[in-house]
Amino acid sequence: MKTESELRLDGMQALIHALGLVDAERFVAAVSRDRFDYTEWRQRGLPLLSLDALAAQANRLSETLK
């Protein structure tokens, strides 16, 4: 299991890879600024996939970041 610090670093690297540096920073600022309801975001913000399908997509993305 990763430490919280490692998880944050990996998360930021994934955001930067997916969005670019400027938009990744804008995303972090927007999430920090707004009231954030994870449950609502999960229901509306992520694709409707099973846990296995979501994990498979995450693993494929992880491999492209190495």
mmJSON file of the N, C-alpha and C atoms, coordinates in Angstrom:
{"data_MODEL":{"atom_site":{
"group_PDB":["ATOM","ATOM","ATOM","ATOM","ATOM","ATOM","ATOM","ATOM","ATOM","ATOM","ATOM","ATOM","ATOM","ATOM","ATOM","ATOM","ATOM","ATOM","ATOM","ATOM","ATOM","ATOM","ATOM","ATOM","ATOM","ATOM","ATOM","ATOM","ATOM","ATOM","ATOM","ATOM","ATOM","ATOM","ATOM","ATOM","ATOM","ATOM","ATOM","ATOM","ATOM","ATOM","ATOM","ATOM","ATOM","ATOM","ATOM","ATOM","ATOM","ATOM","ATOM","ATOM","ATOM","ATOM","ATOM","ATOM","ATOM","ATOM","ATOM","ATOM","ATOM","ATOM","ATOM","ATOM","ATOM","ATOM","ATOM","ATOM","ATOM","ATOM","ATOM","ATOM","ATOM","ATOM","ATOM","ATOM","ATOM","ATOM","ATOM","ATOM","ATOM","ATOM","ATOM","ATOM","ATOM","ATOM","ATOM","ATOM","ATOM","ATOM","ATOM","ATOM","ATOM","ATOM","ATOM","ATOM","ATOM","ATOM","ATOM","ATOM","ATOM","ATOM","ATOM","ATOM","ATOM","ATOM","ATOM","ATOM","ATOM","ATOM","ATOM","ATOM","ATOM","ATOM","ATOM","ATOM","ATOM","ATOM","ATOM","ATOM","ATOM","ATOM","ATOM","ATOM","ATOM","ATOM","ATOM","ATOM","ATOM","ATOM","ATOM","ATOM","ATOM","ATOM","ATOM","ATOM","ATOM","ATOM","ATOM","ATOM","ATOM","ATOM","ATOM","ATOM","ATOM","ATOM","ATOM","ATOM","ATOM","ATOM","ATOM","ATOM","ATOM","ATOM","ATOM","ATOM","ATOM","ATOM","ATOM","ATOM","ATOM","ATOM","ATOM","ATOM","ATOM","ATOM","ATOM","ATOM","ATOM","ATOM","ATOM","ATOM","ATOM","ATOM","ATOM","ATOM","ATOM","ATOM","ATOM","ATOM","ATOM","ATOM","ATOM","ATOM","ATOM","ATOM","ATOM","ATOM","ATOM","ATOM","ATOM","ATOM","ATOM","ATOM","ATOM","ATOM","ATOM","ATOM"],
"id":[1,2,3,4,5,6,7,8,9,10,11,12,13,14,15,16,17,18,19,20,21,22,23,24,25,26,27,28,29,30,31,32,33,34,35,36,37,38,39,40,41,42,43,44,45,46,47,48,49,50,51,52,53,54,55,56,57,58,59,60,61,62,63,64,65,66,67,68,69,70,71,72,73,74,75,76,77,78,79,80,81,82,83,84,85,86,87,88,89,90,91,92,93,94,95,96,97,98,99,100,101,102,103,104,105,106,107,108,109,110,111,112,113,114,115,116,117,118,119,120,121,122,123,124,125,126,127,128,129,130,131,132,133,134,135,136,137,138,139,140,141,142,143,144,145,146,147,148,149,150,151,152,153,154,155,156,157,158,159,160,161,162,163,164,165,166,167,168,169,170,171,172,173,174,175,176,177,178,179,180,181,182,183,184,185,186,187,188,189,190,191,192,193,194,195,196,197,198],
"type_symbol":["N","C","C","N","C","C","N","C","C","N","C","C","N","C","C","N","C","C","N","C","C","N","C","C","N","C","C","N","C","C","N","C","C","N","C","C","N","C","C","N","C","C","N","C","C","N","C","C","N","C","C","N","C","C","N","C","C","N","C","C","N","C","C","N","C","C","N","C","C","N","C","C","N","C","C","N","C","C","N","C","C","N","C","C","N","C","C","N","C","C","N","C","C","N","C","C","N","C","C","N","C","C","N","C","C","N","C","C","N","C","C","N","C","C","N","C","C","N","C","C","N","C","C","N","C","C","N","C","C","N","C","C","N","C","C","N","C","C","N","C","C","N","C","C","N","C","C","N","C","C","N","C","C","N","C","C","N","C","C","N","C","C","N","C","C","N","C","C","N","C","C","N","C","C","N","C","C","N","C","C","N","C","C","N","C","C","N","C","C","N","C","C","N","C","C","N","C","C"],
"label_atom_id":["N","CA","C","N","CA","C","N","CA","C","N","CA","C","N","CA","C","N","CA","C","N","CA","C","N","CA","C","N","CA","C","N","CA","C","N","CA","C","N","CA","C","N","CA","C","N","CA","C","N","CA","C","N","CA","C","N","CA","C","N","CA","C","N","CA","C","N","CA","C","N","CA","C","N","CA","C","N","CA","C","N","CA","C","N","CA","C","N","CA","C","N","CA","C","N","CA","C","N","CA","C","N","CA","C","N","CA","C","N","CA","C","N","CA","C","N","CA","C","N","CA","C","N","CA","C","N","CA","C","N","CA","C","N","CA","C","N","CA","C","N","CA","C","N","CA","C","N","CA","C","N","CA","C","N","CA","C","N","CA","C","N","CA","C","N","CA","C","N","CA","C","N","CA","C","N","CA","C","N","CA","C","N","CA","C","N","CA","C","N","CA","C","N","CA","C","N","CA","C","N","CA","C","N","CA","C","N","CA","C","N","CA","C","N","CA","C","N","CA","C","N","CA","C","N","CA","C","N","CA","C"],
"label_alt_id":[null,null,null,null,null,null,null,null,null,null,null,null,null,null,null,null,null,null,null,null,null,null,null,null,null,null,null,null,null,null,null,null,null,null,null,null,null,null,null,null,null,null,null,null,null,null,null,null,null,null,null,null,null,null,null,null,null,null,null,null,null,null,null,null,null,null,null,null,null,null,null,null,null,null,null,null,null,null,null,null,null,null,null,null,null,null,null,null,null,null,null,null,null,null,null,null,null,null,null,null,null,null,null,null,null,null,null,null,null,null,null,null,null,null,null,null,null,null,null,null,null,null,null,null,null,null,null,null,null,null,null,null,null,null,null,null,null,null,null,null,null,null,null,null,null,null,null,null,null,null,null,null,null,null,null,null,null,null,null,null,null,null,null,null,null,null,null,null,null,null,null,null,null,null,null,null,null,null,null,null,null,null,null,null,null,null,null,null,null,null,null,null,null,null,null,null,null,null],
"label_comp_id":["MET","MET","MET","LYS","LYS","LYS","THR","THR","THR","GLU","GLU","GLU","SER","SER","SER","GLU","GLU","GLU","LEU","LEU","LEU","ARG","ARG","ARG","LEU","LEU","LEU","ASP","ASP","ASP","GLY","GLY","GLY","MET","MET","MET","GLN","GLN","GLN","ALA","ALA","ALA","LEU","LEU","LEU","ILE","ILE","ILE","HIS","HIS","HIS","ALA","ALA","ALA","LEU","LEU","LEU","GLY","GLY","GLY","LEU","LEU","LEU","VAL","VAL","VAL","ASP","ASP","ASP","ALA","ALA","ALA","GLU","GLU","GLU","ARG","ARG","ARG","PHE","PHE","PHE","VAL","VAL","VAL","ALA","ALA","ALA","ALA","ALA","ALA","VAL","VAL","VAL","SER","SER","SER","ARG","ARG","ARG","ASP","ASP","ASP","ARG","ARG","ARG","PHE","PHE","PHE","ASP","ASP","ASP","TYR","TYR","TYR","THR","THR","THR","GLU","GLU","GLU","TRP","TRP","TRP","ARG","ARG","ARG","GLN","GLN","GLN","ARG","ARG","ARG","GLY","GLY","GLY","LEU","LEU","LEU","PRO","PRO","PRO","LEU","LEU","LEU","LEU","LEU","LEU","SER","SER","SER","LEU","LEU","LEU","ASP","ASP","ASP","ALA","ALA","ALA","LEU","LEU","LEU","ALA","ALA","ALA","ALA","ALA","ALA","GLN","GLN","GLN","ALA","ALA","ALA","ASN","ASN","ASN","ARG","ARG","ARG","LEU","LEU","LEU","SER","SER","SER","GLU","GLU","GLU","THR","THR","THR","LEU","LEU","LEU","LYS","LYS","LYS"],
"label_asym_id":["A","A","A","A","A","A","A","A","A","A","A","A","A","A","A","A","A","A","A","A","A","A","A","A","A","A","A","A","A","A","A","A","A","A","A","A","A","A","A","A","A","A","A","A","A","A","A","A","A","A","A","A","A","A","A","A","A","A","A","A","A","A","A","A","A","A","A","A","A","A","A","A","A","A","A","A","A","A","A","A","A","A","A","A","A","A","A","A","A","A","A","A","A","A","A","A","A","A","A","A","A","A","A","A","A","A","A","A","A","A","A","A","A","A","A","A","A","A","A","A","A","A","A","A","A","A","A","A","A","A","A","A","A","A","A","A","A","A","A","A","A","A","A","A","A","A","A","A","A","A","A","A","A","A","A","A","A","A","A","A","A","A","A","A","A","A","A","A","A","A","A","A","A","A","A","A","A","A","A","A","A","A","A","A","A","A","A","A","A","A","A","A","A","A","A","A","A","A"],
"label_entity_id":["1","1","1","1","1","1","1","1","1","1","1","1","1","1","1","1","1","1","1","1","1","1","1","1","1","1","1","1","1","1","1","1","1","1","1","1","1","1","1","1","1","1","1","1","1","1","1","1","1","1","1","1","1","1","1","1","1","1","1","1","1","1","1","1","1","1","1","1","1","1","1","1","1","1","1","1","1","1","1","1","1","1","1","1","1","1","1","1","1","1","1","1","1","1","1","1","1","1","1","1","1","1","1","1","1","1","1","1","1","1","1","1","1","1","1","1","1","1","1","1","1","1","1","1","1","1","1","1","1","1","1","1","1","1","1","1","1","1","1","1","1","1","1","1","1","1","1","1","1","1","1","1","1","1","1","1","1","1","1","1","1","1","1","1","1","1","1","1","1","1","1","1","1","1","1","1","1","1","1","1","1","1","1","1","1","1","1","1","1","1","1","1","1","1","1","1","1","1"],
"label_seq_id":[1,1,1,2,2,2,3,3,3,4,4,4,5,5,5,6,6,6,7,7,7,8,8,8,9,9,9,10,10,10,11,11,11,12,12,12,13,13,13,14,14,14,15,15,15,16,16,16,17,17,17,18,18,18,19,19,19,20,20,20,21,21,21,22,22,22,23,23,23,24,24,24,25,25,25,26,26,26,27,27,27,28,28,28,29,29,29,30,30,30,31,31,31,32,32,32,33,33,33,34,34,34,35,35,35,36,36,36,37,37,37,38,38,38,39,39,39,40,40,40,41,41,41,42,42,42,43,43,43,44,44,44,45,45,45,46,46,46,47,47,47,48,48,48,49,49,49,50,50,50,51,51,51,52,52,52,53,53,53,54,54,54,55,55,55,56,56,56,57,57,57,58,58,58,59,59,59,60,60,60,61,61,61,62,62,62,63,63,63,64,64,64,65,65,65,66,66,66],
"pdbx_PDB_ins_code":[null,null,null,null,null,null,null,null,null,null,null,null,null,null,null,null,null,null,null,null,null,null,null,null,null,null,null,null,null,null,null,null,null,null,null,null,null,null,null,null,null,null,null,null,null,null,null,null,null,null,null,null,null,null,null,null,null,null,null,null,null,null,null,null,null,null,null,null,null,null,null,null,null,null,null,null,null,null,null,null,null,null,null,null,null,null,null,null,null,null,null,null,null,null,null,null,null,null,null,null,null,null,null,null,null,null,null,null,null,null,null,null,null,null,null,null,null,null,null,null,null,null,null,null,null,null,null,null,null,null,null,null,null,null,null,null,null,null,null,null,null,null,null,null,null,null,null,null,null,null,null,null,null,null,null,null,null,null,null,null,null,null,null,null,null,null,null,null,null,null,null,null,null,null,null,null,null,null,null,null,null,null,null,null,null,null,null,null,null,null,null,null,null,null,null,null,null,null],
"Cartn_x":[0.845,0.0,0.895,0.497,1.265,1.01,2.004,1.798,0.912,0.37,-0.473,0.323,1.564,2.423,2.631,2.891,3.068,1.777,0.662,-0.636,-0.898,-0.617,-0.791,0.094,1.343,2.27,1.791,1.403,0.896,-0.367,-1.25,-2.476,-2.193,-1.272,-0.919,-0.269,0.575,1.207,0.158,-0.836,-1.91,-2.726,-3.048,-3.782,-2.991,-1.71,-0.868,-0.778,-0.641,-0.564,-1.874,-3.0,-4.302,-4.732,-4.413,-4.949,-3.908,-2.656,-1.617,-1.44,-0.31,0.041,-0.96,-1.308,-2.183,-3.581,-4.173,-5.528,-5.562,-4.493,-4.436,-4.485,-3.741,-3.758,-5.136,-5.757,-7.108,-8.1,-7.968,-8.847,-8.675,-7.443,-7.182,-7.744,-7.555,-8.071,-9.594,-10.234,-11.699,-12.246,-11.629,-12.075,-11.858,-10.753,-10.458,-11.405,-11.796,-12.615,-14.08,-14.576,-15.989,-16.27,-17.528,-17.955,-17.993,-17.32,-17.128,-17.85,-18.798,-19.557,-19.11,-18.238,-17.683,-18.767,-19.788,-20.838,-21.55,-21.898,-22.562,-21.625,-20.364,-19.39,-19.209,-19.151,-18.981,-20.16,-21.364,-22.567,-22.668,-22.22,-22.375,-21.088,-19.95,-18.7,-17.896,-18.154,-17.409,-18.313,-17.725,-18.535,-19.225,-20.343,-21.079,-20.408,-19.427,-18.677,-18.693,-18.547,-18.375,-17.01,-16.834,-15.553,-14.422,-14.669,-13.64,-13.276,-14.288,-14.021,-13.277,-13.678,-13.001,-11.552,-11.332,-9.974,-9.125,-9.716,-8.976,-8.558,-9.466,-9.119,-8.016,-8.116,-7.095,-5.735,-5.738,-4.489,-3.882,-4.724,-4.21,-3.607,-4.292,-3.759,-2.445,-2.393,-1.173,0.005,-0.231,0.843,1.336,0.451,0.889,1.682,1.568,2.286,3.678,4.0,5.329,6.39],
"Cartn_y":[-1.167,0.0,1.237,2.23,3.467,4.347,5.155,6.144,7.254,8.072,9.183,10.144,10.353,11.238,10.685,9.388,8.753,8.821,8.616,8.67,10.067,11.096,12.475,12.756,12.336,12.556,11.846,10.584,9.837,10.477,10.942,11.595,12.868,13.683,14.922,14.615,13.608,13.237,12.766,12.012,11.555,12.736,13.682,14.876,15.671,15.872,16.632,15.914,14.61,13.833,13.945,13.877,13.891,15.29,16.297,17.641,18.669,18.382,19.395,20.139,20.784,21.416,22.489,23.386,24.506,24.019,23.153,22.679,21.765,21.037,20.228,21.143,22.229,23.192,23.842,24.156,24.733,23.754,22.468,21.442,21.36,21.316,21.236,22.469,23.634,24.865,24.838,24.358,24.307,23.338,22.193,21.217,21.761,22.442,23.005,24.144,24.913,26.102,25.745,24.785,24.426,23.467,23.484,22.435,21.151,20.149,18.94,17.777,17.211,16.055,14.848,14.025,12.896,11.966,11.701,10.763,11.27,12.532,13.096,13.077,13.463,13.45,12.046,11.057,9.673,9.237,9.646,9.246,9.951,11.198,11.979,12.149,12.112,12.483,11.348,10.146,9.001,8.157,7.483,6.633,5.511,5.071,3.977,2.657,2.284,1.057,0.22,-1.069,-1.933,-1.64,-2.064,-1.864,-2.53,-3.722,-4.429,-3.666,-3.124,-2.379,-1.081,-0.402,0.833,0.547,-0.528,-0.91,-1.25,-1.932,-2.286,-1.024,-0.049,1.21,1.94,1.963,2.613,1.935,0.618,-0.114,0.171,0.242,0.562,1.96,2.927,4.286,4.306,3.568,3.518,3.014,2.043,1.499,2.535,3.393,4.405,5.517,5.655,6.722,6.307,5.046,4.558,4.89],
"Cartn_z":[0.0,0.0,0.0,-0.775,-0.867,0.349,0.651,1.703,1.15,2.033,1.594,0.71,1.044,0.253,-1.162,-1.248,-2.564,-3.376,-2.717,-3.39,-3.945,-3.154,-3.626,-4.834,-4.767,-5.87,-7.128,-6.999,-8.151,-8.709,-7.819,-8.263,-9.038,-8.535,-9.241,-10.58,-10.619,-11.887,-12.889,-12.418,-13.309,-13.817,-12.931,-13.358,-14.39,-14.126,-15.053,-16.388,-16.356,-17.599,-18.387,-17.684,-18.353,-18.777,-17.971,-18.202,-18.62,-18.384,-18.559,-17.245,-17.096,-15.83,-15.405,-16.314,-15.96,-15.594,-16.415,-16.129,-14.901,-14.632,-13.408,-12.192,-12.241,-11.133,-11.0,-12.118,-12.083,-11.466,-11.794,-11.226,-9.717,-9.25,-7.808,-7.104,-7.693,-7.096,-7.047,-8.11,-8.15,-7.103,-6.958,-5.965,-4.555,-4.348,-3.026,-2.682,-3.671,-3.455,-3.233,-3.966,-3.912,-2.774,-2.329,-1.391,-2.201,-1.741,-2.523,-1.869,-2.574,-2.1,-2.918,-2.345,-3.085,-3.602,-2.798,-3.205,-4.453,-4.471,-5.656,-6.853,-6.632,-7.716,-8.277,-7.404,-7.844,-8.689,-8.294,-9.03,-10.373,-10.436,-11.661,-12.45,-11.773,-12.41,-12.996,-12.555,-13.071,-13.961,-14.913,-15.788,-15.005,-15.515,-14.874,-15.244,-14.45,-14.688,-13.426,-13.617,-12.453,-11.837,-10.611,-9.944,-10.726,-11.253,-12.027,-13.296,-13.997,-15.229,-14.92,-13.856,-13.466,-13.072,-12.328,-11.929,-13.148,-14.119,-15.338,-16.09,-16.189,-16.857,-16.092,-14.776,-13.953,-14.138,-14.191,-14.387,-15.756,-16.79,-18.136,-18.141,-17.524,-17.456,-16.679,-15.597,-14.802,-15.61,-16.454,-17.286,-18.288,-18.792,-19.761,-19.093,-17.776,-17.057,-16.646,-16.8,-16.362,-17.39],
"occupancy":[1.0,1.0,1.0,1.0,1.0,1.0,1.0,1.0,1.0,1.0,1.0,1.0,1.0,1.0,1.0,1.0,1.0,1.0,1.0,1.0,1.0,1.0,1.0,1.0,1.0,1.0,1.0,1.0,1.0,1.0,1.0,1.0,1.0,1.0,1.0,1.0,1.0,1.0,1.0,1.0,1.0,1.0,1.0,1.0,1.0,1.0,1.0,1.0,1.0,1.0,1.0,1.0,1.0,1.0,1.0,1.0,1.0,1.0,1.0,1.0,1.0,1.0,1.0,1.0,1.0,1.0,1.0,1.0,1.0,1.0,1.0,1.0,1.0,1.0,1.0,1.0,1.0,1.0,1.0,1.0,1.0,1.0,1.0,1.0,1.0,1.0,1.0,1.0,1.0,1.0,1.0,1.0,1.0,1.0,1.0,1.0,1.0,1.0,1.0,1.0,1.0,1.0,1.0,1.0,1.0,1.0,1.0,1.0,1.0,1.0,1.0,1.0,1.0,1.0,1.0,1.0,1.0,1.0,1.0,1.0,1.0,1.0,1.0,1.0,1.0,1.0,1.0,1.0,1.0,1.0,1.0,1.0,1.0,1.0,1.0,1.0,1.0,1.0,1.0,1.0,1.0,1.0,1.0,1.0,1.0,1.0,1.0,1.0,1.0,1.0,1.0,1.0,1.0,1.0,1.0,1.0,1.0,1.0,1.0,1.0,1.0,1.0,1.0,1.0,1.0,1.0,1.0,1.0,1.0,1.0,1.0,1.0,1.0,1.0,1.0,1.0,1.0,1.0,1.0,1.0,1.0,1.0,1.0,1.0,1.0,1.0,1.0,1.0,1.0,1.0,1.0,1.0,1.0,1.0,1.0,1.0,1.0,1.0],
"B_iso_or_equiv":[0.0,0.0,0.0,0.0,0.0,0.0,0.0,0.0,0.0,0.0,0.0,0.0,0.0,0.0,0.0,0.0,0.0,0.0,0.0,0.0,0.0,0.0,0.0,0.0,0.0,0.0,0.0,0.0,0.0,0.0,0.0,0.0,0.0,0.0,0.0,0.0,0.0,0.0,0.0,0.0,0.0,0.0,0.0,0.0,0.0,0.0,0.0,0.0,0.0,0.0,0.0,0.0,0.0,0.0,0.0,0.0,0.0,0.0,0.0,0.0,0.0,0.0,0.0,0.0,0.0,0.0,0.0,0.0,0.0,0.0,0.0,0.0,0.0,0.0,0.0,0.0,0.0,0.0,0.0,0.0,0.0,0.0,0.0,0.0,0.0,0.0,0.0,0.0,0.0,0.0,0.0,0.0,0.0,0.0,0.0,0.0,0.0,0.0,0.0,0.0,0.0,0.0,0.0,0.0,0.0,0.0,0.0,0.0,0.0,0.0,0.0,0.0,0.0,0.0,0.0,0.0,0.0,0.0,0.0,0.0,0.0,0.0,0.0,0.0,0.0,0.0,0.0,0.0,0.0,0.0,0.0,0.0,0.0,0.0,0.0,0.0,0.0,0.0,0.0,0.0,0.0,0.0,0.0,0.0,0.0,0.0,0.0,0.0,0.0,0.0,0.0,0.0,0.0,0.0,0.0,0.0,0.0,0.0,0.0,0.0,0.0,0.0,0.0,0.0,0.0,0.0,0.0,0.0,0.0,0.0,0.0,0.0,0.0,0.0,0.0,0.0,0.0,0.0,0.0,0.0,0.0,0.0,0.0,0.0,0.0,0.0,0.0,0.0,0.0,0.0,0.0,0.0,0.0,0.0,0.0,0.0,0.0,0.0],
"pdbx_formal_charge":[null,null,null,null,null,null,null,null,null,null,null,null,null,null,null,null,null,null,null,null,null,null,null,null,null,null,null,null,null,null,null,null,null,null,null,null,null,null,null,null,null,null,null,null,null,null,null,null,null,null,null,null,null,null,null,null,null,null,null,null,null,null,null,null,null,null,null,null,null,null,null,null,null,null,null,null,null,null,null,null,null,null,null,null,null,null,null,null,null,null,null,null,null,null,null,null,null,null,null,null,null,null,null,null,null,null,null,null,null,null,null,null,null,null,null,null,null,null,null,null,null,null,null,null,null,null,null,null,null,null,null,null,null,null,null,null,null,null,null,null,null,null,null,null,null,null,null,null,null,null,null,null,null,null,null,null,null,null,null,null,null,null,null,null,null,null,null,null,null,null,null,null,null,null,null,null,null,null,null,null,null,null,null,null,null,null,null,null,null,null,null,null,null,null,null,null,null,null],
"auth_seq_id":[1,1,1,2,2,2,3,3,3,4,4,4,5,5,5,6,6,6,7,7,7,8,8,8,9,9,9,10,10,10,11,11,11,12,12,12,13,13,13,14,14,14,15,15,15,16,16,16,17,17,17,18,18,18,19,19,19,20,20,20,21,21,21,22,22,22,23,23,23,24,24,24,25,25,25,26,26,26,27,27,27,28,28,28,29,29,29,30,30,30,31,31,31,32,32,32,33,33,33,34,34,34,35,35,35,36,36,36,37,37,37,38,38,38,39,39,39,40,40,40,41,41,41,42,42,42,43,43,43,44,44,44,45,45,45,46,46,46,47,47,47,48,48,48,49,49,49,50,50,50,51,51,51,52,52,52,53,53,53,54,54,54,55,55,55,56,56,56,57,57,57,58,58,58,59,59,59,60,60,60,61,61,61,62,62,62,63,63,63,64,64,64,65,65,65,66,66,66],
"auth_comp_id":["MET","MET","MET","LYS","LYS","LYS","THR","THR","THR","GLU","GLU","GLU","SER","SER","SER","GLU","GLU","GLU","LEU","LEU","LEU","ARG","ARG","ARG","LEU","LEU","LEU","ASP","ASP","ASP","GLY","GLY","GLY","MET","MET","MET","GLN","GLN","GLN","ALA","ALA","ALA","LEU","LEU","LEU","ILE","ILE","ILE","HIS","HIS","HIS","ALA","ALA","ALA","LEU","LEU","LEU","GLY","GLY","GLY","LEU","LEU","LEU","VAL","VAL","VAL","ASP","ASP","ASP","ALA","ALA","ALA","GLU","GLU","GLU","ARG","ARG","ARG","PHE","PHE","PHE","VAL","VAL","VAL","ALA","ALA","ALA","ALA","ALA","ALA","VAL","VAL","VAL","SER","SER","SER","ARG","ARG","ARG","ASP","ASP","ASP","ARG","ARG","ARG","PHE","PHE","PHE","ASP","ASP","ASP","TYR","TYR","TYR","THR","THR","THR","GLU","GLU","GLU","TRP","TRP","TRP","ARG","ARG","ARG","GLN","GLN","GLN","ARG","ARG","ARG","GLY","GLY","GLY","LEU","LEU","LEU","PRO","PRO","PRO","LEU","LEU","LEU","LEU","LEU","LEU","SER","SER","SER","LEU","LEU","LEU","ASP","ASP","ASP","ALA","ALA","ALA","LEU","LEU","LEU","ALA","ALA","ALA","ALA","ALA","ALA","GLN","GLN","GLN","ALA","ALA","ALA","ASN","ASN","ASN","ARG","ARG","ARG","LEU","LEU","LEU","SER","SER","SER","GLU","GLU","GLU","THR","THR","THR","LEU","LEU","LEU","LYS","LYS","LYS"],
"auth_asym_id":["A","A","A","A","A","A","A","A","A","A","A","A","A","A","A","A","A","A","A","A","A","A","A","A","A","A","A","A","A","A","A","A","A","A","A","A","A","A","A","A","A","A","A","A","A","A","A","A","A","A","A","A","A","A","A","A","A","A","A","A","A","A","A","A","A","A","A","A","A","A","A","A","A","A","A","A","A","A","A","A","A","A","A","A","A","A","A","A","A","A","A","A","A","A","A","A","A","A","A","A","A","A","A","A","A","A","A","A","A","A","A","A","A","A","A","A","A","A","A","A","A","A","A","A","A","A","A","A","A","A","A","A","A","A","A","A","A","A","A","A","A","A","A","A","A","A","A","A","A","A","A","A","A","A","A","A","A","A","A","A","A","A","A","A","A","A","A","A","A","A","A","A","A","A","A","A","A","A","A","A","A","A","A","A","A","A","A","A","A","A","A","A","A","A","A","A","A","A"],
"auth_atom_id":["N","CA","C","N","CA","C","N","CA","C","N","CA","C","N","CA","C","N","CA","C","N","CA","C","N","CA","C","N","CA","C","N","CA","C","N","CA","C","N","CA","C","N","CA","C","N","CA","C","N","CA","C","N","CA","C","N","CA","C","N","CA","C","N","CA","C","N","CA","C","N","CA","C","N","CA","C","N","CA","C","N","CA","C","N","CA","C","N","CA","C","N","CA","C","N","CA","C","N","CA","C","N","CA","C","N","CA","C","N","CA","C","N","CA","C","N","CA","C","N","CA","C","N","CA","C","N","CA","C","N","CA","C","N","CA","C","N","CA","C","N","CA","C","N","CA","C","N","CA","C","N","CA","C","N","CA","C","N","CA","C","N","CA","C","N","CA","C","N","CA","C","N","CA","C","N","CA","C","N","CA","C","N","CA","C","N","CA","C","N","CA","C","N","CA","C","N","CA","C","N","CA","C","N","CA","C","N","CA","C","N","CA","C","N","CA","C","N","CA","C","N","CA","C","N","CA","C","N","CA","C"],
"pdbx_PDB_model_num":[1,1,1,1,1,1,1,1,1,1,1,1,1,1,1,1,1,1,1,1,1,1,1,1,1,1,1,1,1,1,1,1,1,1,1,1,1,1,1,1,1,1,1,1,1,1,1,1,1,1,1,1,1,1,1,1,1,1,1,1,1,1,1,1,1,1,1,1,1,1,1,1,1,1,1,1,1,1,1,1,1,1,1,1,1,1,1,1,1,1,1,1,1,1,1,1,1,1,1,1,1,1,1,1,1,1,1,1,1,1,1,1,1,1,1,1,1,1,1,1,1,1,1,1,1,1,1,1,1,1,1,1,1,1,1,1,1,1,1,1,1,1,1,1,1,1,1,1,1,1,1,1,1,1,1,1,1,1,1,1,1,1,1,1,1,1,1,1,1,1,1,1,1,1,1,1,1,1,1,1,1,1,1,1,1,1,1,1,1,1,1,1,1,1,1,1,1,1]
}}}
